[in-house]
Amino acid sequence: MPGTVAETMEPVVRALVGGSDAVPIRFWDGSTLGPESDATLVIKTPDALRRVIWSPGELGLGRAYVAGDIDLEGDIMQVISSAFAMVDPGEEIVANRLPVRDWPDLLLAAKRIGALGRPLPLPPEETRVRGRLHSKGRDATAVSHHYDVGNDFYCLFLGETMTYSCAYFEGDDTGLDDAQTSKYDLICRKLGLSPGMRLLDIGCGWGGMVIHAAARYGVEAVGVTLSEEQAVMARGRVADAGLEDLVEVRYQDYRDVDDGPFDAVSSIGMFEHVGKARLSEYFQKVRDLLSPQGRLLNHAISRPHGSPSMGRRSFVTRYVFPDGELQEVGRVVSTMQELGFEVRDVESLREHYAQTLRHWVGNLEESWEEAVALVGVGRARVWRLYMAVSALGFEAGSISVHQVLGIKPTNRGLSGIPATREEMLKQSVSEARAA
């Protein structure tokens, strides 16, 4: 009979991560598997295996990490990418189920180390929202779960712009704050913003887009969010910038906005909350709010064709984005055109989001003790794991992010619209300020 936990667990590790030599693993008895490295997967208690038995794959492993039964020492992305190096990049980094052939080894190992038993209590950070899917009430609860964890916590890793979406890195030496500013400029120029125009920003977060558009392009901007904490901070940032005469931030569902028309609508990192069943309703509402020849810039995480959206038993759904859904960009384009938009530009920023997330993970880890003090170790672990796995997903191409620009035609069609992206972006920030 094997004498150490490592010897007992070796066949289980092979089933879970594709080989015992892929990543260093240390068990609670001090025994180890794999090569020596500063980046190590630590199995701290037999409860880790019990959680995997009851929820095989992604959710069980995620629960074990949030609960502290598993730890990731060193470079978290190196640990994860090494552990799951044999997983097809087109699949989820952790499968949702173990193959049937691996269950005998799993159960035998669990019996030997005393991991069999009833399901353990769920970490308190896990949630399941109730009510009719994507109703206003349920959407507000889901959004609050993710965003209302404390503005101070987000300040630790988002940077000075307080922007919680993909940045746009114009060079290898571009910093996070400059890249977020470049992203806002990219969107403003695609929207053709100029002084006197009205902009609606759906899912305005902490006000980054409306502040940037008003300050640099002279527009009148309305931002709406379903996070009360975001709305409070965004209003404060607007006041600090001296833009209260140009910018209004509302705690409001976009479906309740009724004071159009707007010359432009931006939606940056909100679309993931809409849901497949409500795509037509969403784009119809935006179209109704736009003036003739008004523009929509929809910036959203997307999934490759044929890959599943976030399932109900995924780690992200239970811990990060309840009810979140990723759409395939082709469906987005088709739905927009079915609702009367002319789609003029589609751009992928996939690599930029991987780089953004690496900045966020680094910032969070640099402020780890403060993050734990603000939100607790479990929630800090949720964000560390989700952002690290997401960065690897963008790098591998299992998820992407697209900006889709649509224009609402007049009764006589479209005229005077730039024909190419180069023409659309040729207006510089200085020209916008002088306009």
C-alpha positions in Angstrom: 0.0 0.0 0.0 1.4 3.5 -0.9 2.9 5.2 2.1 2.5 8.9 1.3 -0.4 11.1 0.1 1.6 11.8 -3.1 1.8 8.1 -3.9 -1.8 7.6 -3.2 -2.9 10.7 -5.2 -0.6 10.2 -8.3 -3.2 8.5 -10.5 -5.9 11.0 -9.5 -3.6 13.9 -10.4 -2.9 12.3 -13.7 -6.7 12.2 -14.4 -7.2 15.8 -13.2 -4.3 17.7 -14.8 -2.9 15.4 -17.5 0.2 14.2 -15.8 2.0 14.3 -12.5 5.0 16.0 -14.0 3.1 18.9 -15.4 3.2 21.1 -12.3 4.8 20.8 -8.8 2.2 19.6 -6.3 2.7 19.5 -2.5 0.3 17.7 -0.2 -0.6 18.3 3.4 1.8 15.6 4.7 4.7 17.3 2.9 5.0 14.7 0.1 5.3 16.1 -3.4 4.8 15.2 -7.1 6.4 16.8 -10.1 9.5 19.0 -10.7 10.8 21.6 -8.3 9.5 25.1 -9.0 8.5 28.3 -7.2 5.1 28.0 -8.8 3.4 25.2 -6.9 -0.1 23.7 -6.5 -0.7 23.0 -2.8 -3.3 20.5 -1.7 -3.8 21.5 1.9 -6.5 19.1 3.2 -8.3 15.9 2.1 -11.4 18.2 1.8 -10.1 19.3 -1.6 -10.7 15.8 -3.0 -14.1 15.6 -1.3 -15.2 18.7 -3.1 -14.0 17.4 -6.4 -15.9 14.1 -5.9 -19.2 15.9 -5.3 -18.6 18.5 -8.0 -16.1 17.0 -10.5 -14.0 19.4 -12.4 -14.2 23.2 -12.5 -16.7 23.9 -9.9 -15.3 21.5 -7.3 -11.7 22.7 -7.8 -12.9 26.3 -7.6 -14.8 25.7 -4.4 -11.6 24.0 -2.9 -9.5 27.1 -3.8 -12.0 29.6 -2.5 -12.4 27.6 0.8 -8.6 27.3 1.2 -8.4 23.6 0.7 -6.2 24.2 -2.4 -3.6 27.0 -2.7 -1.6 28.3 -5.7 1.9 29.5 -4.7 4.0 31.7 -6.9 2.9 32.8 -10.3 -0.8 31.8 -10.4 -1.0 31.8 -14.2 2.1 29.6 -14.5 0.6 27.1 -12.0 -2.7 27.0 -13.9 -1.2 26.9 -17.4 1.2 24.2 -16.4 -1.4 22.1 -14.6 -3.8 22.2 -17.6 -1.2 22.3 -20.4 -2.7 19.2 -22.0 -6.2 20.7 -22.2 -7.4 21.6 -25.7 -7.2 25.5 -26.0 -10.7 25.4 -27.5 -12.1 23.8 -24.4 -12.6 25.1 -20.8 -9.4 25.1 -18.9 -10.9 22.6 -16.5 -13.4 20.1 -17.7 -16.8 19.9 -15.9 -16.7 16.2 -15.5 -14.1 13.5 -15.1 -14.2 10.5 -17.5 -15.9 7.5 -16.1 -12.7 5.4 -16.4 -11.0 7.7 -13.8 -13.7 7.3 -11.1 -12.3 4.0 -9.6 -8.9 5.6 -9.0 -10.5 8.7 -7.6 -12.7 6.9 -5.1 -10.0 4.5 -4.0 -7.6 7.4 -3.3 -10.4 9.2 -1.5 -11.0 6.2 0.7 -7.3 5.8 1.6 -6.8 9.4 2.6 -10.1 9.7 4.4 -11.8 12.1 2.0 -15.1 10.2 1.6 -18.1 11.7 3.3 -21.1 14.0 2.9 -20.9 17.2 0.8 -19.1 20.0 2.6 -20.8 23.4 3.2 -20.4 25.7 0.2 -18.1 28.7 0.6 -20.2 31.7 1.5 -19.0 33.6 -1.6 -21.0 31.2 -3.8 -24.4 32.5 -5.0 -27.5 31.5 -6.9 -29.8 34.3 -7.9 -33.6 33.7 -7.9 -36.5 35.0 -10.0 -37.2 35.1 -13.7 -34.0 35.0 -15.8 -33.0 38.4 -16.9 -35.9 40.2 -15.3 -35.1 43.6 -14.1 -35.1 42.5 -10.4 -32.9 39.4 -11.0 -30.5 41.4 -13.2 -30.1 44.0 -10.5 -29.3 41.3 -7.9 -26.8 39.6 -10.3 -25.1 42.9 -11.0 -25.0 43.9 -7.4 -23.4 40.5 -6.4 -20.4 41.3 -8.7 -20.0 45.0 -8.4 -21.2 46.0 -5.0 -18.3 44.4 -3.1 -16.7 47.7 -2.3 -15.3 50.5 -4.4 -12.1 50.4 -2.4 -11.5 46.8 -3.4 -11.7 47.6 -7.1 -9.4 50.6 -6.6 -6.7 48.2 -5.7 -6.3 46.7 -9.1 -8.2 48.7 -11.8 -5.8 51.7 -11.8 -6.5 55.4 -11.8 -9.1 55.2 -14.5 -11.3 52.8 -12.6 -12.1 51.0 -15.8 -13.3 47.4 -15.6 -13.1 46.4 -19.2 -10.5 45.6 -21.9 -7.8 48.3 -22.4 -6.2 49.1 -25.7 -2.4 48.9 -25.7 -0.9 50.9 -28.5 2.7 49.8 -27.7 4.6 47.2 -25.7 5.6 49.9 -23.1 2.0 51.3 -22.7 0.9 51.3 -19.1 -2.6 50.2 -17.9 -3.9 53.7 -17.3 -2.7 55.0 -20.7 -4.2 51.9 -22.4 -7.6 52.5 -20.8 -7.5 56.1 -21.9 -6.6 54.9 -25.4 -9.6 52.5 -25.3 -11.9 55.3 -24.5 -10.4 57.4 -27.3 -10.9 54.5 -29.7 -14.6 54.2 -28.8 -15.2 58.0 -28.9 -13.7 58.2 -32.4 -15.6 55.2 -33.7 -18.7 56.9 -32.4 -17.8 60.2 -34.1 -18.3 62.2 -31.0 -18.1 66.0 -31.1 -19.3 68.9 -28.9 -23.0 69.2 -28.4 -23.8 65.6 -29.1 -25.7 63.4 -26.6 -24.1 60.1 -25.5 -25.7 57.3 -23.5 -23.3 54.9 -21.8 -25.1 51.6 -20.8 -23.4 50.0 -17.9 -21.3 53.1 -17.1 -19.4 51.6 -14.2 -17.5 54.2 -12.2 -18.0 56.8 -15.0 -14.8 56.4 -17.0 -16.4 56.6 -20.4 -18.9 59.5 -19.7 -16.1 61.5 -18.0 -13.7 61.0 -20.8 -16.2 61.7 -23.6 -17.4 64.9 -21.9 -14.0 66.2 -20.9 -12.2 65.5 -24.2 -15.0 65.5 -26.8 -17.5 68.0 -25.3 -20.5 65.8 -25.4 -23.5 65.7 -23.0 -23.4 62.3 -21.4 -25.8 60.1 -19.5 -24.5 57.0 -17.8 -26.7 54.2 -16.3 -25.7 51.4 -14.0 -27.4 48.8 -11.8 -24.7 49.1 -9.1 -25.6 51.6 -6.4 -22.0 51.7 -5.2 -20.7 52.5 -8.7 -23.3 55.2 -9.2 -22.3 57.0 -6.0 -18.6 56.9 -6.8 -19.2 57.8 -10.4 -21.1 60.9 -9.4 -18.3 61.9 -7.1 -15.7 61.5 -9.9 -17.9 63.6 -12.2 -18.1 66.4 -9.6 -14.3 66.2 -9.0 -13.8 66.6 -12.7 -16.0 69.7 -12.8 -18.4 68.1 -15.4 -21.7 68.2 -13.6 -23.1 70.4 -16.3 -22.3 67.8 -19.0 -22.6 64.4 -17.2 -25.5 62.7 -15.4 -25.0 59.3 -13.8 -28.1 57.3 -12.9 -28.9 54.2 -10.9 -31.2 52.9 -13.7 -31.9 49.9 -15.9 -31.2 50.7 -19.5 -34.7 49.4 -20.3 -36.1 52.3 -18.3 -34.3 55.1 -20.2 -36.9 57.2 -22.0 -35.3 60.5 -22.7 -33.8 59.9 -26.1 -32.9 60.5 -28.8 -29.1 60.2 -28.3 -26.6 60.7 -31.0 -24.5 57.8 -29.8 -24.7 54.9 -27.4 -21.7 53.0 -25.9 -22.0 49.7 -24.1 -18.7 48.6 -22.7 -18.6 45.3 -20.8 -22.3 45.3 -20.0 -23.6 43.1 -22.8 -22.6 39.9 -21.1 -25.5 40.5 -18.7 -28.2 40.8 -21.4 -28.7 37.1 -22.3 -29.4 35.3 -25.5 -33.2 35.4 -25.1 -33.1 39.2 -24.8 -30.7 40.2 -27.6 -33.4 41.5 -29.9 -35.1 43.4 -27.1 -31.7 45.0 -26.2 -30.8 46.1 -29.7 -34.4 47.3 -30.4 -34.3 49.4 -27.3 -30.9 50.9 -28.3 -32.2 51.6 -31.8 -35.3 53.3 -30.4 -33.1 55.6 -28.3 -30.8 56.6 -31.2 -31.4 59.6 -33.5 -31.2 58.9 -37.3 -27.6 58.1 -38.2 -26.9 57.6 -34.6 -24.1 55.1 -33.7 -23.9 52.2 -31.3 -20.5 50.8 -30.1 -21.1 47.4 -28.5 -17.9 46.2 -26.7 -18.3 42.7 -25.2 -16.6 39.5 -24.4 -17.5 36.8 -26.9 -17.1 33.1 -27.4 -15.9 31.2 -30.5 -18.5 29.6 -32.7 -19.6 26.2 -31.4 -18.3 26.7 -27.8 -20.7 26.7 -24.9 -21.6 29.8 -23.0 -21.1 29.9 -19.2 -23.1 27.1 -17.7 -25.0 27.1 -14.5 -22.4 24.9 -12.8 -19.4 26.9 -14.0 -17.2 28.7 -11.4 -17.8 32.0 -13.1 -21.5 31.7 -12.9 -21.6 30.7 -9.3 -18.9 33.0 -8.0 -18.4 35.9 -10.4 -21.1 36.7 -12.9 -24.4 35.2 -12.0 -26.5 34.7 -15.2 -23.6 35.9 -17.4 -23.8 34.8 -21.0 -21.3 35.1 -23.8 -22.5 35.5 -27.4 -20.8 34.5 -30.6 -19.9 37.7 -32.5 -21.7 36.5 -35.7 -24.9 36.2 -33.8 -24.4 39.8 -32.4 -23.8 41.1 -36.0 -26.8 39.3 -37.4 -29.1 40.4 -34.6 -28.1 44.0 -35.0 -28.8 43.9 -38.7 -32.1 42.1 -38.2 -33.1 45.1 -36.0 -32.2 47.6 -38.6 -28.6 48.6 -37.8 -26.0 48.7 -40.5 -22.9 47.1 -39.0 -19.9 49.2 -40.2 -17.0 47.8 -38.2 -16.0 44.7 -36.2 -12.7 44.6 -34.3 -11.2 41.9 -32.0 -9.2 43.1 -29.0 -8.6 39.6 -27.6 -4.8 40.0 -27.0 -5.4 43.3 -25.4 -7.8 41.8 -22.8 -5.2 39.2 -21.8 -2.7 42.0 -21.2 -5.3 44.0 -19.2 -6.0 41.0 -17.0 -2.3 40.4 -16.3 -2.1 43.9 -15.1 -5.1 43.5 -12.9 -3.8 40.2 -11.4 -0.4 41.8 -10.7 -2.0 44.8 -9.0 -4.2 42.6 -6.9 -1.3 40.4 -5.7 0.7 43.5 -4.9 -2.1 44.7 -2.6 -3.1 41.2 -1.4 -3.2 42.0 2.4 -5.3 45.1 1.9 -7.6 43.2 -0.5 -8.2 40.5 2.2 -8.8 43.1 4.8 -11.4 44.8 2.6 -13.4 41.8 1.3 -12.1 38.7 3.1 -9.8 36.0 1.9 -12.5 34.0 0.1 -13.7 36.8 -2.1 -10.2 38.0 -2.8 -9.4 34.4 -3.9 -12.4 34.4 -6.2 -11.1 37.5 -8.1 -7.5 36.3 -8.2 -8.6 32.9 -9.7 -11.2 34.3 -12.2 -8.9 37.0 -13.6 -5.9 34.7 -13.9 -8.0 31.9 -15.7 -9.6 34.6 -17.9 -6.2 35.9 -19.0 -5.2 32.5 -20.0 -8.5 32.0 -21.8 -8.0 35.1 -23.9 -4.4 34.1 -24.7 -5.5 30.6 -25.8 -8.4 32.0 -27.9 -11.1 30.1 -25.9 -12.7 33.5 -25.3 -12.4 36.8 -27.1 -13.7 40.4 -27.0 -15.2 42.4 -29.9 -16.2 45.9 -30.6 -19.1 46.1 -33.0 -20.1 49.4 -34.5 -23.6 49.8 -35.9 -25.4 52.8 -37.4 -29.1 53.5 -37.5 -30.1 54.5 -41.0 -32.5 57.3 -41.8 -35.6 56.8 -44.0 -33.3 57.5 -47.0 -30.5 55.3 -45.8 -27.0 56.5 -44.8 -24.9 59.3 -46.1 -21.7 61.0 -45.0 -20.5 58.0 -43.0 -16.7 57.3 -43.2 -16.1 54.4 -45.5 -13.1 52.9 -43.7 -11.9 52.5 -40.1 -8.9 54.6 -41.0 -11.2 57.5 -42.1 -13.3 57.0 -39.0 -10.3 57.2 -36.6 -8.4 60.0 -38.3 -9.8 62.7 -36.0 -7.3 63.2 -33.2 -8.1 64.1 -29.6 -6.7 67.6 -30.2 -9.0 68.1 -33.1 -12.0 66.9 -31.0 -11.1 69.4 -28.3 -10.8 72.2 -30.8 -14.1 71.4 -32.6 
